[in-house]
Amino acid sequence: MKQDFRRSMGWLHTWAGVVLGSILFAIFWMGTLSVFDSEIDLWMKPTTRVAPSANMLPLESFRPSLNKAISAKAAFWNVTLPNDRDAVIHVHYGSRQKALSTDIDPVTGRELPDAGTLGATEFIFPFHYTLNVGLMNLGEWLVGLATMAMLALCVTGVIIHRKIFVDFFTFRPRAKSRRMLLDIHNVSGVLGLPFHIILAFSGLVILGGTYFPTAINAVYPTSRAYFFDSNGLSFLSVKHGKPGAPVTSLDEAATHARSLWGGEQPHLVLVTNPGMTTSRIAFFRGNENQVVIDKNVIAFDGPTGKFLSRAPRLDPIMRAQRFLSGVHLIEFHHWALRWIYFLLGLGSCVLIGTGFLFWLDARRKRQGEEVGFRLVEGMAAGSITGIMLATLAFFVANRLLPLGTHFFGLERASLEVCVFYIVWFGACIHGWIWPLRVWSIQCAAIGFLAVSAVVLNWVMTGDHLLRTLSHSYLWPVGGMDAVLLVGATLALLTALALFRRSRKKSVLTRSVSAEAV
């Protein structure tokens, strides 16, 4: 009975991993990179590499931009203020369909040139939970399905590996490839088990409104009303109003907001319906010093500056939801924990990748020529080394494409994304066409592209490692280069080991063939 149960769990573990492993790897890979999304942005946007300011510019210094928004009849205008991870001021205005963004130097107040890239915050981070598939929220549903599979894989993995915690202390790097892969799979699985479960569960909680809309629809007339109420934004539910109304002093409203917060600074300032009689000014607090995501929004009437509302205290259920969201999104600033998240995220990628490789190695002799096996092999190559190649190609394209580039009607940012998808698709095709050498070749390509990205950053911007490490505000750029060099070293060593293993196997095969003759 127990044996049958364990066998059924083994079947579920195997096929859940094979069918959804590609999506899971993409989710964890992009999620791991998103841990340092602001730092990657600084690397990809050299124009934003400016020294931070000790004194914050007055909010009224952004009045010209606000006036532009009023002239354009924009639905909103907002300014994101600097913090210790992002020294640049970001101004946005427009409508839901189209918004204009401007980066501003925090010292001089001048507008910075357009970086011409989506960077990590606008491409890598959204990819992590939507797969950039927006049709009918299909990407979020696929992510939810894969996340449920991850929870099932964690449970079934503990069940089918009876000695999993004993095997955690056993690693045999000189053993046969199948045994070594299983050892790495066990170690990464046990070491990161709490991380895998918490991150998967909290991800489902964050997107719960997408997966379980019935409960929300039973209480609120629209999802928009639920969003406003749950985030303390009910003051936004006003009619459009009449034009011609001024917007009161932003600094005076900010002083009032800071007094209500006990001296804390706002992170985001939002003006809705600017220039209308129903305009609103809202101040959002940052979450740098706490895990719970609680913006504690304070709102004022736009034309008069009259205090309107403050977001109510979170009830226990909502506070638990915001705590889980904070654990997942790590908006709090704690560098040691951020690095732990990054390393555990890489461990999750190792767990999924070794699971794929173990499945392939266990069936290569019996099913190596079957269509299904070849399909999984190509999919595995594209999922593991392929998405790494695509990400590095994304970085390299960011350095090679001149600012203002247009090609076939595509702007520079879109061209970078096209490079990502072309390389990713090409890696999958390579895995199907040339499976024997795919891993060694793609590992070598990863090493080459990683080194190329570092060299190109030096050549194009002049920010080499010695310079970036000698200026504290450039440490994120130096850290990015250092991680790329470490990754390149590991990839090239892996490629060399795979080449040697392949050559040794070829020599043994020829020897056996010669003896048989």
C-alpha positions in Angstrom: 0.0 0.0 0.0 2.8 2.4 1.0 4.8 1.4 -2.0 1.9 2.1 -4.4 1.3 5.5 -2.8 5.0 6.4 -3.1 5.0 5.2 -6.7 1.9 7.4 -7.5 3.7 10.4 -5.9 6.7 9.6 -8.0 4.6 9.7 -11.1 3.1 13.1 -10.1 6.5 14.5 -9.2 8.0 13.4 -12.5 5.4 14.6 -14.9 4.5 17.8 -13.1 8.2 18.7 -13.3 8.6 17.7 -17.0 5.4 19.4 -18.2 5.6 22.6 -16.2 9.3 22.7 -15.4 10.1 25.1 -18.3 7.6 27.7 -17.0 8.8 27.2 -13.4 12.5 27.8 -14.4 11.5 31.0 -16.3 9.5 32.2 -13.3 12.3 31.5 -10.8 15.1 32.8 -13.1 13.3 36.1 -13.8 12.2 36.3 -10.1 15.8 35.8 -9.0 17.0 38.6 -11.2 14.2 40.8 -10.0 15.7 40.8 -6.5 18.2 43.3 -7.9 15.9 44.9 -10.5 16.9 48.5 -9.5 20.6 47.6 -9.7 20.2 46.0 -13.1 18.3 49.1 -14.2 21.3 51.2 -13.2 23.6 49.0 -15.3 21.3 49.1 -18.3 20.6 52.9 -18.1 24.0 54.6 -17.9 22.4 58.0 -18.1 20.9 57.4 -14.6 24.3 56.7 -13.0 24.3 60.0 -11.0 25.5 60.7 -7.5 22.7 60.8 -4.9 21.7 64.1 -3.4 21.9 64.8 0.4 19.0 67.2 0.1 15.7 66.5 -1.6 14.6 68.9 -4.3 11.4 70.8 -3.4 8.3 69.3 -5.0 7.4 72.6 -6.5 10.5 72.3 -8.6 8.6 69.8 -10.6 5.7 72.3 -11.3 6.7 72.7 -15.0 6.2 69.0 -15.6 2.9 69.1 -13.7 1.8 72.1 -15.9 2.7 70.0 -19.0 0.4 67.2 -17.7 -2.4 69.8 -17.2 -1.9 71.1 -20.7 -2.0 67.6 -22.1 -5.2 66.9 -20.2 -3.5 63.9 -18.5 -5.5 61.6 -16.2 -2.6 61.5 -13.7 0.8 62.9 -12.8 3.2 61.4 -10.3 6.8 61.7 -9.1 8.8 58.9 -7.5 11.4 60.2 -5.1 14.9 58.7 -4.6 15.9 56.1 -2.1 19.1 54.2 -1.3 18.6 51.8 -4.3 17.5 54.4 -6.9 19.0 57.8 -6.8 17.1 59.2 -9.8 13.7 61.0 -9.6 11.1 59.6 -12.0 8.2 61.7 -13.3 5.3 60.1 -15.2 2.1 61.6 -16.6 -0.6 60.6 -19.1 -3.5 58.1 -19.3 -3.8 54.4 -18.8 -3.3 53.8 -22.5 -0.2 56.0 -22.9 2.2 57.6 -20.4 5.3 59.7 -20.7 8.2 59.1 -18.4 11.1 61.4 -17.5 14.2 60.8 -15.3 15.5 63.7 -13.4 18.9 64.4 -11.8 18.3 64.7 -8.0 21.2 67.2 -7.6 20.6 69.6 -10.5 16.9 68.9 -11.3 17.7 68.6 -15.1 16.0 66.0 -17.3 18.2 63.1 -18.1 18.3 61.6 -21.7 15.9 58.8 -22.4 17.7 55.5 -21.7 15.8 53.7 -24.5 15.3 50.4 -22.6 12.7 48.7 -20.5 15.3 47.5 -18.1 14.6 45.0 -15.3 11.7 46.8 -13.7 9.7 46.9 -16.9 10.7 43.7 -18.6 12.3 41.1 -16.3 10.1 41.8 -13.3 6.7 41.7 -15.1 7.9 38.6 -17.0 8.3 36.9 -13.6 4.6 36.8 -12.9 2.9 37.4 -16.3 5.4 35.7 -18.8 4.6 38.9 -20.8 1.4 37.2 -22.1 -1.4 39.7 -21.5 -4.2 38.1 -23.5 -7.1 37.4 -21.0 -4.5 37.2 -18.1 -3.3 34.0 -19.7 0.3 34.6 -18.4 -0.9 35.0 -14.8 -3.0 31.8 -15.1 0.0 29.8 -16.4 2.1 31.2 -13.6 -0.5 30.2 -11.1 -0.7 26.7 -12.6 3.1 26.3 -12.5 3.2 27.6 -8.9 0.6 25.1 -7.8 2.8 22.5 -9.4 5.8 23.8 -7.5 3.9 23.2 -4.2 3.0 19.7 -5.3 6.6 19.0 -6.3 7.8 20.1 -2.9 5.4 17.8 -1.1 5.9 14.8 -3.4 9.7 15.3 -3.4 9.8 14.8 0.3 7.5 11.7 0.1 9.4 9.9 -2.7 12.9 10.5 -1.3 12.7 8.5 1.9 16.3 9.5 2.8 16.2 13.0 1.5 17.5 14.6 4.6 20.3 12.0 4.9 21.2 12.5 1.3 21.4 16.2 1.9 24.8 15.6 3.5 25.9 13.4 0.7 27.4 14.9 -2.5 29.5 12.8 -4.8 30.9 15.0 -7.5 33.0 12.2 -9.0 30.1 9.8 -9.3 28.3 9.0 -12.5 26.4 11.8 -13.9 23.0 10.5 -12.8 24.0 10.0 -9.2 25.7 13.5 -9.1 22.6 15.2 -10.6 20.4 13.5 -8.0 22.7 14.6 -5.2 22.6 18.2 -6.4 18.9 18.0 -6.8 18.5 16.7 -3.2 20.8 19.3 -1.7 19.2 22.3 -3.4 15.8 20.9 -2.7 16.3 20.4 1.1 18.4 23.6 1.6 15.7 25.8 0.0 12.6 23.9 0.9 11.1 26.6 3.1 12.0 29.2 0.5 10.3 27.3 -2.3 7.1 26.8 -0.3 6.9 30.3 1.1 7.6 32.0 -2.2 5.2 29.8 -4.1 2.4 30.2 -1.6 2.9 34.0 -1.3 2.9 34.4 -5.1 -0.5 32.7 -5.2 -1.8 35.0 -2.5 -0.6 38.1 -4.3 -2.5 37.1 -7.5 -5.4 35.7 -5.6 -7.8 38.3 -7.0 -7.1 36.9 -10.5 -7.6 33.3 -9.6 -10.6 33.7 -7.2 -12.6 36.7 -8.4 -15.9 35.3 -7.2 -15.4 36.4 -3.6 -14.4 39.9 -4.6 -17.4 40.2 -7.0 -19.7 39.1 -4.2 -18.7 42.1 -2.0 -17.7 44.8 -4.5 -19.6 45.9 -7.6 -16.3 46.0 -9.7 -12.7 44.9 -9.2 -11.8 48.6 -9.4 -13.9 49.3 -6.3 -12.1 46.5 -4.5 -8.7 47.8 -5.5 -9.5 51.3 -4.3 -11.0 50.1 -1.0 -8.3 47.6 -0.1 -5.5 50.1 -0.8 -7.0 53.1 0.9 -7.6 54.8 -2.5 -11.4 55.5 -2.2 -10.7 59.2 -2.7 -10.0 58.4 -6.3 -13.6 57.4 -7.0 -14.7 60.9 -8.1 -16.1 62.3 -11.3 -14.0 64.0 -13.9 -14.8 67.5 -12.8 -14.4 70.8 -14.7 -11.1 72.2 -16.0 -9.4 75.4 -15.0 -8.7 74.6 -11.3 -5.2 75.2 -10.0 -3.2 72.6 -8.0 -2.2 73.8 -4.6 1.4 73.8 -3.3 2.8 70.3 -3.3 5.4 71.2 -0.6 2.7 72.4 1.8 0.7 69.2 1.4 3.9 67.2 1.8 4.7 68.9 5.1 1.2 68.0 6.3 1.6 64.4 5.2 5.0 64.1 6.9 3.6 65.4 10.2 0.9 62.7 10.1 3.5 60.1 9.5 5.7 61.3 12.3 8.4 62.7 10.1 8.7 59.9 7.5 9.3 60.9 3.9 6.9 60.1 1.0 8.2 57.8 -1.7 5.5 58.6 -4.3 3.5 61.8 -5.0 0.4 61.3 -7.1 -1.9 64.0 -8.6 -5.1 62.7 -10.3 -7.2 64.7 -12.7 -4.6 67.5 -12.6 -6.1 70.9 -13.5 -9.7 69.7 -12.7 -11.9 70.8 -9.9 -11.9 67.1 -8.6 -8.1 66.8 -8.6 -6.6 64.9 -5.7 -3.0 64.9 -4.3 -1.9 61.6 -2.6 1.3 60.8 -0.8 2.5 57.2 -0.5 4.9 56.2 2.2 7.8 53.9 1.3 8.3 50.4 2.8 12.1 50.4 3.2 12.0 49.8 6.9 9.2 47.2 7.2 8.2 43.9 5.7 4.4 44.6 5.5 3.5 46.5 2.4 1.5 49.4 3.8 1.8 52.7 1.9 -0.4 54.5 4.5 -1.8 56.8 1.7 -2.7 60.4 2.7 -4.9 62.4 0.3 -5.7 66.1 -0.1 -8.0 68.0 -2.3 -6.0 69.3 -5.3 -7.3 72.9 -5.7 -7.5 73.8 -2.0 -5.1 71.4 -0.2 -7.7 70.4 2.3 -7.0 67.1 4.1 -9.4 64.4 2.8 -8.4 61.0 4.1 -5.8 58.7 5.4 -5.7 55.0 4.7 -7.2 53.1 7.6 -5.2 50.7 9.7 -5.0 47.3 8.1 -7.3 44.6 9.5 -5.7 41.3 10.6 -6.6 39.5 7.3 -5.3 42.3 5.1 -2.2 42.7 7.2 -1.4 39.0 6.8 -1.9 39.4 3.0 0.4 42.4 2.9 3.0 40.6 5.1 3.1 37.7 2.6 3.3 40.2 -0.3 6.2 41.9 1.5 8.0 38.6 2.0 7.7 37.9 -1.7 8.4 41.3 -3.2 11.1 42.4 -0.6 10.5 46.1 -0.9 12.2 46.4 2.4 15.9 47.3 2.2 18.1 44.8 3.8 21.2 43.9 1.8 22.0 40.6 3.6 18.5 39.3 3.1 18.4 40.4 -0.5 21.6 38.4 -1.2 20.1 35.4 0.6 17.0 35.7 -1.6 19.2 35.9 -4.7 21.2 32.8 -3.8 18.1 30.8 -2.8 16.5 31.8 -6.0 19.5 30.5 -8.0 19.2 27.3 -5.8 15.6 27.0 -7.0 16.8 27.2 -10.6 19.4 24.5 -9.9 16.7 22.3 -8.4 14.5 22.6 -11.5 17.4 22.3 -13.9 18.9 19.2 -12.3 15.4 17.6 -12.2 15.2 18.0 -16.0 18.7 16.7 -16.5 18.2 13.7 -14.3 15.0 12.8 -16.2 16.9 13.0 -19.5 19.9 11.0 -18.3 17.7 8.2 -16.9 15.9 7.7 -20.2 18.5 8.6 -22.8 19.5 5.0 -23.6 16.0 3.6 -23.8 14.1 6.6 -25.4 16.9 8.7 -26.9 15.5 8.6 -30.4 11.8 9.0 -29.6 10.0 12.2 -30.5 8.8 12.9 -27.0 12.3 12.6 -25.5 13.7 14.9 -28.2 11.0 17.4 -27.5 11.7 17.4 -23.8 15.5 17.7 -24.5 15.0 20.7 -26.7 12.6 22.2 -24.2 15.0 21.6 -21.4 17.9 23.3 -23.3 15.8 26.3 -24.0 14.4 26.4 -20.5 17.8 26.2 -18.7 20.7 27.5 -20.7 18.5 29.0 -23.4 16.8 31.6 -21.1 20.2 32.4 -19.6 21.6 33.0 -23.1 18.5 35.1 -24.0 19.0 37.3 -20.8 22.6 37.9 -21.6 21.8 38.7 -25.2 19.3 41.2 -23.8 22.1 42.8 -21.8 24.6 42.8 -24.7 22.0 44.3 -27.1 21.5 47.0 -24.5 25.1 48.0 -24.9 25.4 47.6 -28.7 22.3 49.4 -29.8 22.8 53.1 -30.1 20.3 55.5 -28.4 17.5 56.4 -30.7 17.8 53.3 -32.9 14.7 52.4 -35.0 14.4 49.2 -37.1 11.3 48.1 -39.0 9.2 50.5 -37.0 10.5 49.2 -33.7 12.1 51.4 -31.1 15.3 50.5 -29.2 13.5 49.1 -26.2 11.4 46.8 -28.4 14.5 45.7 -30.3 16.2 44.5 -27.1 13.1 42.4 -26.3 13.1 41.0 -29.8 16.8 39.9 -29.3 15.8 38.2 -26.1 13.0 36.1 -27.7 15.0 35.3 -30.9 18.0 34.0 -28.9 15.6 32.0 -26.6 13.8 30.4 -29.5 17.1 29.7 -31.2 18.4 27.9 -28.1 15.3 25.6 -28.2 15.8 24.8 -31.8 19.5 24.1 -31.2 18.5 21.6 -28.5 16.3 19.8 -30.9 18.6 19.8 -33.9 22.0 19.1 -32.2 21.3 17.5 -28.8 24.7 15.8 -28.3 26.7 18.9 -27.8 23.9 21.4 -26.8 24.8 21.7 -23.1 28.6 22.3 -23.6 28.1 24.7 -26.5 25.4 26.7 -24.8 27.5 26.9 -21.5 30.4 28.2 -23.5 28.2 30.7 -25.2 26.9 31.8 -21.8 30.5 32.4 -20.6 31.3 34.4 -23.8 28.2 36.6 -23.6 28.7 37.3 -19.9 32.3 38.4 -20.5 31.2 40.4 -23.5 28.6 42.3 -21.5 31.2 43.3 -18.9 33.7 44.4 -21.6 31.0 46.3 -23.5 29.9 48.1 -20.4 33.5 49.2 -19.9 34.0 50.3 -23.5 30.7 52.1 -23.9 30.5 53.9 -20.6 34.0 53.9 -19.2 32.7 52.3 -15.9 35.2 49.5 -15.4 35.3 47.5 -12.2 38.1 49.6 -10.6 36.1 52.8 -11.1 32.7 51.4 -10.1 34.1 49.9 -6.9 35.8 53.1 -5.9 32.6 55.2 -6.1 29.8 54.0 -3.7 27.0 55.2 -5.9 28.3 52.9 -8.7 28.6 49.8 -6.5 25.5 48.3 -8.1 27.1 48.5 -11.5 30.3 46.9 -10.2 28.3 44.2 -8.5 26.5 43.5 -11.8 29.8 43.2 -13.6 31.2 41.0 -10.8 28.2 38.6 -10.9 28.5 38.4 -14.7 32.2 37.5 -14.4 31.5 34.8 -11.7 28.7 33.4 -13.9 31.0 33.4 -16.9 33.7 31.5 -15.0 31.2 28.9 -13.8 29.8 28.5 -17.3 33.1 28.1 -18.9 34.3 25.6 -16.3 31.1 23.6 -16.8 31.5 23.7 -20.6 35.1 22.5 -20.2 34.0 19.6 -17.9 31.3 18.6 -20.4 33.7 18.7 -23.3 36.1 16.4 -21.4 33.4 14.1 -20.3 32.1 13.9 -23.9 35.6 13.2 -25.3 36.3 10.5 -22.6 33.0 8.9 -23.5 33.8 8.9 -27.2 37.2 7.3 -26.5 35.6 4.5 -24.5 33.0 3.9 -27.2 35.7 3.6 -29.8 37.7 1.3 -27.6 34.7 -1.0 -27.0 34.0 -1.0 -30.7 37.6 -1.9 -31.6 37.6 -4.8 -29.1 34.3 -6.1 -30.4 35.8 -6.2 -34.0 
